Amino acid sequence: MEDTATDSSVVLGMGSSERYLTPDDARSIVRRGLATLALDGRRLLVIIPDGTRTMPMSLMFDAIDAAAGSRLAALDYLVALGTHQPMSDPQLSSLIGRQVEGGRTGRSRIFNHHWEEAGTFAPLGTIPAAEIRELTGGMLDQDVPVSLNRRIFDYDQILICGPVFPHEVVGFSGGNKYLFPGIAGPEIINFTHWLGALMTSYHVIGAGYTPVRAVIDRAAAMVDRPTACLALVVTHEGLAGLYFGSPQEAWRKAADLSAQKHIVMVERPFHRVLSIMPEMYDDLWTAAKGMYKLEPAIAGGGEVVIYAPHITEVSYTHGRILDDVGYHCRDYFLEQWERFKHYPGGVLAHSTHVKGLGCYNATTGEETPRIRVTLATGIPEERCRRINLGYLNPEGIRIEEWMGRENEGILVVPRAGETLYRVKQ
């Protein structure tokens, strides 16, 4: 197991593709990492994920408190919701492993990021069009306003603490992504997501350092508070890696390990995949990861079935817009840009990610997706058809009838959403 510790530009931590860290390993890394920060008498804000990410948050919460709580004037937490639903006290209690009442546990406060309230944000500046053109390789050319949750300015030190997985917009999640879009304003969220959509999820996911990551890191450079990062690599079996350092370098180490732990290479593409979504995804907006992570391993003309009987909503946040827009491939929007340009880029991006690769003939109005996406959820058939997705009655699915048929080109993925499948080249 690797253990690296050098100067502040490098990373302290451990990681292995062969074994898992113990809780004592994790506590030691947290203790040694936080010992390098000037925390005595200071106020620390920890940016953490919501419940849609697999992570030993209770272990990290306890480790941070034990390592630095007694040194600090304040130790508070902010949930990087992006545009997800705020978490209730019971949900927060389950997340951190301590009783939360009124957004408090002990002397720590646990804040939701209120992305829906304009007063949440403070402007940091603007990334000029010339820089955007350079960062995106000429794909986009516009000024991008950057704003962030103003609560960060109440603290002396920011600590990002979250896992790293292959991600459909940025390549790999984690690091500064917990700032942008985690606690960011709508302009930079919509811009980065649409940039990822232009590149397509198929080509971005698991791709390492991407133009989207470059824009996020550029925005993060505008933050005038010192920021450190605890980047985790987590599987359902355990904690494979934990790295402490700058958000860029800790993320880089974690992404390298995530590429080993979270990407499965298959010999040939499948023509039908059943993605079984866990209950931590409570709408299609979040459960769509069952499509993103499987699309590269599905043959042209094939089908992914998102199986989640517990899901009854397209998106608790953006459902009405998606009912209006529907789900379509990227070129459907690009060829009709005047019609769609006023919609939020983040919603259009989600639409394209779920529909996947495809083409659109503006002359005939015909859209041809590369694969079919079918919902076997609690969302009614009429609504599925209206938003341009397929429907299967989840009550008619017998999972055992799908199992053991890989040789027939049929794959079942239990607890889908965090492992990326690709075909060997």
N, C-alpha and C positions, 0 to 999 in steps of 0.2 A: 504494500500500500504506500502510495506516494505521500510524502510530507514535505511541503516546501515553506520556507520562511526566509525572506530576505528583507530588502528595504520596502518603503511604503508603496513603490510602484509595482511590486510583485505581490504574490499571494501567499498567505499562510493557510494551511489546511491539509486535508487528506482526501484521497479518492481512489477507487479501484473498480475495475470492471469485473473482478473476481469475488470480492467479499464485501461485507457491509460494516459500517462503523457501529461501534457500541454507543450507548448513551454517554458513557464516560468520555469516549473520543470526542463526541460532539460538544460536551460541556467544556472540555479542555480547549478546543479550538475557539469557542466563544470567549472563554476567559482570557486566553492569550491574545486574541484579536482586540477585544475591548480594552485590554491593558495598554494598547498602543495609542489609544485616543485620549485627548485631554478632556476628561469628563468630570473631574472633581468640582462639585458645586454647580455644574452646568445642567442644562435642560436637554434631554434626549428624546427625539421623536422617531419611533420605529415604524417604517412602512411595511405592512404585511398583506398577504393575499386574502381573498375571501374564501368561502367554502367550496369553490369550484376547482380548487387545486389540491392534489394529494400532497400532504406535507405534515411532518410531525410538529405542528405548531405549538402544542402544549409543551413539548420538550424544549423547543427554542425559547418559548416565553419564560419558562422556569430558568433556563440557562442564562438568559440575558439579565433577568432579575437578580439571580445569584451573583453574577459576575460584576454587575455595575450598580444595582439598585441602591445600595447604601452610600455610594459616592455621589449620587445625583440629586440635584434640586427637584427634578421632575423626570419621570419615565413614563411616557405616554405612547399610544399606538394609533395609527391611522390606517384604515382598511382601504387598500387600493382597488376600488370597485370599478374603475373605468366608468362604464354606464350600466353596470349591473345593479340589481336591486339592493337597497340598504339591508344590513343584517340586524335582526332583532336581538334582544338580550339573550334569549335562549340559544339562538344560533351562535352568537359570539361566545357564550359559555362553552358550547360544544367545541368551537374552534380552538380556544386557548386552554381549555382544560381547567378553568377556574370559574366560579360563579360571577356573572356580570349582572349588575343591577343598575339601571339608570345610566348605562354606559360606563360604569366604573367597576373595578375590581381592586380591592385594597386601596393603595394610594395612586394607582394608575388609572388613567382615563382611556377608553377605547372609542375612537371616533369613526363614524362612517364618513366616507367622502361624498359630500352632497353635490354631485355633478349637476343635478337638476336645478340648483339655485345659483343664479348669476352672481350673487354676493359672495360665493365661495372663493372666487378666483382673484388673483393679483396678476397684472401684466408683468412679464419679464423682459419683453422686447420683441423684436421681429427678426427672423432670419431672412435676409434680402434675397430677391429672386436670383441674383448672380450666384450666390452660394447654393441655393436650391438646385439650380441648373447643374452645377458642378457635382453636388452630392448625389443627384439622381441620374447622372450620366445623360442629361438632356431630356429625360422623360417628362419633367415638369419644370415650369419656369414662372414662379410667382412668389410674392412676398408671403411669408407664413408667420402670423402673429402667434406668440407663445405666452400662455398663461398657465398658472399653477395654483393649487390650493394654497390660499394665503396663510393657512395655519402653520406652514413650515417656518414662517418668520417669527413665530413665538418661541423658537427653539434654537439652541446653539449648535447642535449636531444632529444630522440626519443619518439613520441607519436603515438601509433596505434589507429586508430579510424575506427571501422567497425562493421557490424552486425554479429550475430551468428545464424546459421541455421543448421539443420541436414545435414551432409555431407558424401558423398559416400566414401571418402578416409580416412578421419581422425576421423569420428564420428560426431563431430559438428565443424563447421567452426569458424573463429575468433581467437582472441588472437594472439599467436605467429605464427599462420598460415599466418598472413600478412607479416611475414618475410620469412618463409619457407612454401610454395613455392613463396609467393607473390613477393619478390624482390631477390630471391635466384638464385644461379647458377644451371646448369643442373644436376650435379651429385646428389645433395641431392633431387632435384625435382624428378628425375627418380627413385631414390631409394625409397623414401617414397611412391610414387604412386604405384610402383610395390609391395611393402610391403602390401599396402591396397588391391591390386588386389589378392594377395595370400590369404588374409583373406576373400575376396569377399565383394562387396558392400552390398549385401543382409544382411550380418552379421555385417558389420561395421557401416552402416548408422544409426545415432541416438543412438549409443552405449555408449556414455559417454567418459571416458578416455580410449584411445586405445593405443596399441603399437606404432602406427604412431604418435599420439600426444606425446608420451614419447620421440621418436626420435627428433621430432620438438623442444620440450622444451630443450632437451640436446644440440641441435645445437644453440638454442637461448642463452644458457648460455655462448657461446663463444663471444657474442657481448659485446664489452667493453664500450658501451655507455649506460647511464641510460635510461631505457625504461619503459614508463607507457602506460596504455591502457584505452580507452573509448570503452566499449563493449555494443552494442545495441541489443535489441530484438524488431524486427519490423514485423508487419503484414500489410496487405493492408488497415486495418482500422486505424492504428496509431502506436505510439511508446509505446510498453508495458513495456519496461525496459531499463535503462541506468545505467551502473556501471563503476566506475573509480577505478583503482588500478593497481597492477602489471598485466602483461599480463596473468599470470597463474590464479590469483584469480579473476580478473574481468571476464575472460572467464568462469571460473567455475560457478560463479553466473548467468551469462547470459545463459550458457548452461542448467542449471537447469530450468530456466524459458522458454527457447526455447522448452524444452521437453514437457512443458505444452501447449505452444501456437502453435507449429509447427508440432505436431504429432496428427493425427486423427486415432482413433481406430474404426475399422469397425467390425460388427458382423460376417461376413463370407467373404471369398475371392470372388472377381469378376472374371468372365471369359473373359470380354472385357472392356477395359478402353480407353477412348478418352482423351488424354492429350493435352489440348489447350495451346500452347506456346506463351507468349507475345513477342512483337517485340524487347524487350531488349536482347533477345537471337538471334544472327544474323547468326549462323551456327549450325550444329549438335553438334559440340564440346561443345557448351554451352547449347543448347536446349536439350541435352541428359538427363538433370536433370528431364525431363518429364518421363523418364524411371526409373531413380534411385529412385525417390521418390514414385513410384507406384509399383515397382516390388514386395515388400513384401506383397502387398494386392491382387495379381493376382494368381489365382489358376493354378496348373500345367496344361499345355496344353492350357492355356489362351493366350491372346494377348493384348499388349499395342500398341495403335496407336498414334504416335507423329504427331499432327496436327499443321503445321506451313507453310502455303502456301508462306510466305514471305522468307523462307530460301531456298537458291539455292546452298549452299556450304556445304560440309562435315566438313571441317576445313580450315579456311584461313591460319592457321599456319602449320598444319600437314596433309593436305589433300592428298598430293602425297604419303606419307608413308602409310596412311590408305587405299588408293587405292591399294597399294601393299599388305598390311597385311590383310585387311578386318576386319570384326567383328566376334569374336569367344569367346567361353567360356574359362575360365582359363585353364582347362585341355588340351585344344587343343594346347596351347603354351607349357605347361609343358611337355607334351608327345613328343614334337618335339623341344626341347629347343635348340639343336645345330643349327637348322634352323633359329630360331628367336632371339637368345640371343644378336645379334648385333644391334637389333632395340632399340630405346629409351624406357626405362621402362615406362615412362609416357604415351606414345602412346599405348603400349600394355595394360596398365592398363585401359585406356579409352575404348579400344576395348572390354575388358572383362566386364567392367561395363555396357556398352550398351547392350551387348548380354545377360548378366545375367547368372545365374546358369545353369550348364549343364554338360555333360560328353562327353568324346571322346574315341573311341576305336581305339587304334593305329594299331591293326591288320587289321581291316576292313576299317579304315579311315573314320568311320562314326561319325559325331558330332550330339549329341542330346541335344538341348537346353531345359530348363524347360518350357519356354514360348516363344511366337513369338513376335518379335519386327518389327513393320511396320511403314514406313515413309509415311506420307501424306504431302509432302513438295513440294518445287519447284525443288528438286533434281530429275533428270530423272530416269525413271524406270530401264533403262539398268545399270545405275551406282549403284542404290540400290541393284539390283541382284548381281552385280559384287562384292560388298563389303559385301555380305551375309546378307542383310536385306530385309524385305518385302517391297512392294510398294502398295499404294492406290492413285488413282488420287484425289487430294484434291478438285477438282471441283465437284466430285461426292458425297462429304460428305455434308449432311444436318444435321447440329448440332441439330436442333430441333427434328429430328427423333431418336436421341440418348438419349434425355433428358427424365427424369422421368421413367427410366426403371431399377432402382436399384433392384427391386424385381425379375427382369429377369437376374440379374448378370451383368448388363451393367452400367458403371459409366462414367460420364462426369466430368472432372476436369478443370474448367475455370482457366486461369492464373496459369497453373501448373509450378512446378519447385522448389518451396520453402517449400511446406507442404508435410510431409512424411505421407504415409498411411500404416497402419499395421492392421493385423487381431488380435482381442482379443484372448488371450490364453484361 
